[in-house]
Amino acid sequence: MRLPDPTRDPATGGPSAGAVEAGEAGVAAGIAHVEVSVGAAAGIDVVDGVDGVDGVAGGVDGVTGVGGVDGVAGVLGRLSCALDELVALPLDVLDGGELSAVAQGVAGAVARLDGVRARAVSAAEAGEAARESGAADGAAWLQRVTGATPHAAGRARSLGQAMDAVPTLADAMDAGSVDSEQAATLARAHKNGVLEPDTLAELVDEAGHLPAGAFSRETRRREARTDQHKLRRDE
């Protein structure tokens, strides 16, 4: 006599409810096993659960996430891959519109990267990184870790200070809407101390409508006018 198959529903011939539940449990266990294996390889502690609150502990925003060594390495690795694709573009066969898009996209990307570097300089100076390396400030730290010239390192430090003082500049750098030359102009103006943060914020808004040369002239014009007002007030 043939015994009934407990994994099949005799009424429908399909899988029984028990078999479905067992299969789902097996899939969940398999996913959990993969998470544990991947997490262990990346140095991440994994607790019960798959993707919920009790899932991966210390993930993207955790100790080993964006702020940790593994997170930084992952982000820089993806950046390197994107740059590999960019440098592999067949520029000699692109049309004018495509070449314009490349030039504009690179300009925005460079500005964003300049902003990240400036933030790193500020963070190194405010935290322990600069001191632990024996550097006097963030600019000296940047020279040590990247081999930057004193002029370039000083510009990065000045930009970081300007971004801290003018939030709209920080936002514009993050978005790539202010190019590197305009950012250098604003950093210089902030360092000179002539223009108030509100005026610098207005200039950030104007940067998107002026080429770098005209923007530099407008900034210097504002500085000169402000200087004259201050001189008259002090007389």
PyMOL commands that set and color helices and strands:
alter all, ss='L'
color gray80, all
select helices_A, chain A and resi 17-42+69-87+91-93+96-126+129-132+138-146+150-165+167-175+180-192+197-207+212-234
alter helices_A, ss='H'
color red, helices_A
deselect
rebuild
show_as cartoon
